[in-house]
Amino acid sequence: MKKHNFFAGPSILSDYTIKSTAEAVIDFAGMGLSILEISHREKEFIAVMDNARSLVKELLDVPQGYDVVFMGGGASTQFCMVPYNLLETKAAYVDSGTWASKAIKEAKLFGEVEVIASSKDANYSFIPKNYTVSDDIDYLHITSNNTIFGTQMHQFPDAKGHLVADMSSDIFSRQIDVSKFDIIYAGAQKNLAPAGVTIAIVREDALGKVSRPIPSMLNYKTHIKDESMYNTPPVLPTFAALKTLEWYKQLGGVAAIEKINIEKAGMLYDAIDNSKLFKGTAVAEDRSLMNVCFVMNDEYKELEDQFGKFAKERGMMGIKGHRSVGGFRASIYNAMPKTSIQALIDTMKEFEKNI
Ligand SMILES: *Cc1c(COP(=O)(O)O)cnc(C)c1O
């Protein structure tokens, strides 16, 4: 049976990414050796790193004055690396979900943190808006897409160019103006590669302004200077990332991908809104194009387990909602084909017909 991959992370990758990575595990770049067993200092791997870096720049139209780095540690290490490198006196954070609140917890170790807006009291069902950003902050941290709650920031706040964004779950899904940001970071396992590599896009001018010493591995400057090769990089995930980036370019780049994502999410939200069984959990204007969260209407609530089983029997994998929201979550990242979304919609309709 065809499986449809709705896992939230690690999550679906393109066939091209999976197949080319599998080939490189057997024989990398015609070397007659696996990519798992060669030095990262060989020219064949240096080319992987260089090409991945330049494709990130090309796809996101990264302006002069920014560097792209590939690191280990996941987005969670960025929660600490960002304040380590940027927070001298005070930073502002928008608390829009579980990941945002984890970033806030780390930042508090380094200086004053002002949580300028939060939707926690509404179980993070919307993106906080209408707050003011004061001039005396080192940066404003936001989470562009809240993977767990299915909300997405469709408009970025004005922080006079000093925005920092966790884009782990929607990077490369839509066009962004990189020049608004000091740092953009993303763990790879939502929209790019297997877990293990994290990318950051860093404005050079933003660095070097804090008075504390920074350990080498947690200093962006180290990774910039050594072109993501200060220590052994996550070789295989970086290779897979390159393959996904090549595939994004073949699709026509981020603008083309964004158009498809709007269509794909629209199909699923329409099906939810037109069903008598299901309802979305996120406020409509803040709905995510990447993570679609929905539950059963109160009068059908007891059917949730039954639907979960029904859907799994039809090949729908990973649609169980996160425990903090309940119900269901269909993660429909860039690599998710329209046919899988249609299969989920058909499954929902079939279940509803039998009620
Ligand atoms: C998954 C996720 C994280 C955590 O990433 P790790 O790589 O597991 O540390 C952080 N932020 C967002 C928005 C995420 O979706």
The ligand as an SDF file (V2000), in Angstrom:
LIG
                    3D

 15 15  0  0  0  0  0  0  0  0999 V2000
   11.6200   20.9840   15.4270 C   0  0  0  0  0  0  0  0  0  0  0  0
   11.7880   22.3970   15.8210 C   0  0  0  0  0  0  0  0  0  0  0  0
   12.8060   22.8100   16.7140 C   0  0  0  0  0  0  0  0  0  0  0  0
   13.7520   21.8320   17.3770 C   0  0  0  0  0  0  0  0  0  0  0  0
   14.6840   21.3920   16.4900 O   0  0  0  0  0  0  0  0  0  0  0  0
   15.8590   20.3990   16.9450 P   0  0  0  0  0  0  0  0  0  0  0  0
   16.6560   20.3390   15.6780 O   0  0  0  0  0  0  0  0  0  0  0  0
   15.2300   19.1230   17.3280 O   0  0  0  0  0  0  0  0  0  0  0  0
   16.5990   21.0410   18.0580 O   0  0  0  0  0  0  0  0  0  0  0  0
   12.9080   24.1430   16.9920 C   0  0  0  0  0  0  0  0  0  0  0  0
   12.0800   25.0520   16.4390 N   0  0  0  0  0  0  0  0  0  0  0  0
   11.0830   24.6930   15.5890 C   0  0  0  0  0  0  0  0  0  0  0  0
   10.1870   25.7360   15.0140 C   0  0  0  0  0  0  0  0  0  0  0  0
   10.9180   23.3520   15.2600 C   0  0  0  0  0  0  0  0  0  0  0  0
    9.9370   22.9890   14.4120 O   0  0  0  0  0  0  0  0  0  0  0  0
  1  2  1  0
  2  3  1  0
  2 14  2  0
  3  4  1  0
  3 10  2  0
  4  5  1  0
  5  6  1  0
  6  7  2  0
  6  8  1  0
  6  9  1  0
 10 11  1  0
 11 12  2  0
 12 13  1  0
 12 14  1  0
 14 15  1  0
M  END
$$$$
